[in-house]
Amino acid sequence: MPLEAVEPMAPGWVSIVGAGPGPLDLLTLRALDRLRCAEVVIHDRLIGADILAEIPAQALRYDVGKARGRHTLPQADIHALMVAHARAGRRVVRLKGGDPFIFGRGGEEMQALLAAAVPFEVVPGVSAAQGCGAAAGIPLTQRELASLCVFLPGHADRGDGGYDWAALARPGQTLVFYMGVARLARIAERLMAHGLPPDTPAALVLDGTRPTQTVLARPLQVLASQAPPYGPRPGLVIIGPTVALSPHYRAHATVSLEELAR
């Protein structure tokens, strides 16, 4: 059935919704509307309590969140849960952190709904990279400094052959490693081995956009040696010349735009 033939949030409809990086006030108006209309909400682990509080009291809730080394529910079972409730005529919201289509497996869930002929929509959210970059004062692109931004899964078990490290070490770009805290030392080692200067500005953003946000901004080699061990707080690693524009970095080093652009 064409999506246009079904009104959004009609019975049997699924909304794959991006909840943004954390706070309720970074949720889009459309996302909030879908959440308040839901009869079933299937949500990730890192959704804030204030966002979950917007779910109708009578709605069914499923916490299917994944943590490092622990999956509450296999991905195939999440697909089956969405399909089963939609086929039962319920309004379903699949609530995901950040944006569903950026390391959120939203594409897989969309394919499962298409295969089951279940009508759906995708509601974009503020991505973790956008939210953390803005909250830490780090532009992801900047004229004369970084014309390219690359998003990478820092926690994935891909081995050294998974990335083109020489390409990632080139100047004029910003690298954003999602959940890269645990592998920061290895990431830094590989980048520097392929030519990225050890003094390249870098930042670790924990709990980005939230009241508990912590930003550690240092030259890459220093950051890799000072970063805290992996913990329960979500973290993002940002590497590139624009990090030096952040007040968190400027508190430790004064670098001119002219020097960065060289």
N, C-alpha and C positions, 0 to 999 in steps of 0.2 A: 504494500500500500504506500503510495507517495506520501512523504511527510507533510506536504502542503494540504493534503486531503483531511488531515486530522488537526483539530485545534490543540495547541499546546496545553498540557496538563488535563486533557480529556481522560476519562477512564481508560486504563490500559496503556497509558503513555509513560515513557521513561525520560527523565531529564538528567543528563550527565552534567553535573554542575561543578564549576570551579569555585572553591571557597576562599581563594586568595591565600596569602601567607600567614594569616592568623586572626587579626582583630576583626570584630564585627563590622566596623566602619570602613573596612577595605573590601567588603562584600559588595558585588554589584546589585543594583536595584532589581534586576531580573532574577538574579540568584536568590535574593531574599523573598521575592514573590513566589518562586517555585517552591522554596522551602516551606513557606507558610501554607501552601496548598497541598502539601504532600500527605499521602496516607501511609507511605512506606519510605523510610530513609535508611539507606545503606551507606555508612560513612567510614572515612579513614580514621587513623589513630590520632593524628595531630590537629584535628578540628577543635577550635577553641570552645570552651564551655559557653561563652556568650552567644556563639553561633548556634550551638546545639539547643540552647534555650529557646530559639525561635521555632523549633519543630512543634507542631501541634501536639497537645498532650495525648490525644487518642491515637496518634500515628505509631505504627510499628517501627522499632529501631533495631538496626543491626550494626554492631561495631566489627568491621572486617579489617581493621588496621593491621599494617605490617610493620615490624621492627627488624633491625639487623639480626638475622639468624632466626627470626620467628615470624611465621605467617599465621594469623588467627584463622583464616579461611583460604584454601587454595583459590587461585584466580578462576579456574573453571567453575568452582562452586559459586563464586560471586556472579558469574555470568548466568548460571542456572537460577540463582535467587532472583535476579532482576527479571528474567524471562517469566518465571513462575508467577510472580506477583502481578506483572503486567497482564499476563494471560488470564489472571483471576479478576481483571478489571480494575485494578488499583492504580492510583497515581503514584509513581515511584520516582524518588530522587536518589541518584547515585552521587553522593557528596564527596568531593575529592579536594585535597589540599592543593593550593596554588592554581595552576591551569591544567585541565584534564589532558591536554595534548602535549604537555612538556614533561617528560619522564613520569607521567601519571597513569600510563596504561589505558588511557581513555580510548585510544584507537582500537585496542583489542576489544574493549567493551562495546564500542560502536559496531565492530564487525560481528560480534556475537548477536547483537540486537538485529542487525540486518539479516543475518542467517536465519533468525527465528521469525522474521517478518513482524517485529514489534516496532511500532512507531516511536520515535525518539527525537530529541534535540540535544545539542551541546551548548552549554552556557559557559563562555570563557570566564576565566578568573585572572586576577593579578598574579603573575608567576612569582615564585620565590626569588628568582634572579632580579626581576624588576623591583619587587618590594624591598629586598635586602639591600640592593644597590642604592635605591633612593633613600632608605632610612639611614644608611651609613654614609651618605653624601658621596657616593661613588658613581659617576656617570658610566654607563656601559659602553657608550661611544662618545667621542669628542673630536671635533675638527682638529686636524693636524696631530692628534695623538693616537686615536684608535678608530679606524673606519670599519672594523670587523669585530663581532662579538661571537664567541663560540661557547655553546652550552655542552657540558660533558657530565656523564654520571661518574662521580669520583669514587663511589663505593662498589662499582661493578667489578666482578672478578673476571677481568678480561685479559690479564697478563700484559707484559710489556708490548706484545705484538698487537694489542687492540687499538692503539692510537698511532698516528703519524707524528711522533714527538718532534721531529725536525720542523714540520709545518707549524706545530703548536708553539715552538720556540721562536718563531719569526717575530720581528717587531711590528708595532702598529695595530695590535689587537688586544682585546680583553678576553681572558679565559675565565669561565665560571664553572666550577666543579660542584655539582650538587652532592651533598652528603659526602664531602671529600675530607672530612676531619681525620678519619682513621688512617687515610693513606697520604696525608699531606707531605710527610717526609719523603715518601717514595715519589710522589708527583714532582716535588721540588728537585729531587735528585735527577730524575729523568729529563726534566726540562733544562736544567743547568748542564747536564751532560751533552745536550744537543744545542748548546750555544746561548741559552737565555742567561743574561747577566745575573749574578747572584744578588745584585742590589735592585733588581726589578721590584717595584712596589707591589705588595700583596696584602690581602686582608682576610681574616677569618671572622665571619659574622654568625654569631650564635643567637638563636631566638629572634631572628630579624623581624622588625616592625612591632614587636611585642614590648610591653613594659620592662621585661627582663632582658632585653637585647644587650649583648656584649659584642664590642668590636675590637679586635686586635689587629692593628695595621703596622706592618714593618717591611723592610726589605725582605725578599723571599727567603734568603738563606737564614736570616735571623728569625723570621716567623716560623719556619720549619723546625727550628731548634727550641722555640719557646711555646709552641702550640700545646694546649692542654690535651690530655688523653681523651679518647672517644668516650662520650657519655650519652645520657638520654636526650639531651637538648639537640634540636635540629640545627645543623650547621652548613654554611656555604663558604666556599673558598673562591675569592676573586683575585686574579693575577693580571697585572698590566699597568701601563703608565697612568691611566686615569685614576688609579687608587691613590696616587699622590695628591690629587685634588681634594681628597676627603679631609675634613678637619681632624679626624682620628689619626691620619697619617702625618698631617702637618704639625701635630703636637710633638712629633718625634724627629721630624726632618723638614727643612725648608728647601723646596726644589722649585725652580722657575719653570714656566711653560716652555721657554726656549730650550732649557736643558733637557726637558722631557721629550721634546719633539726631535731631538737629534738622532 
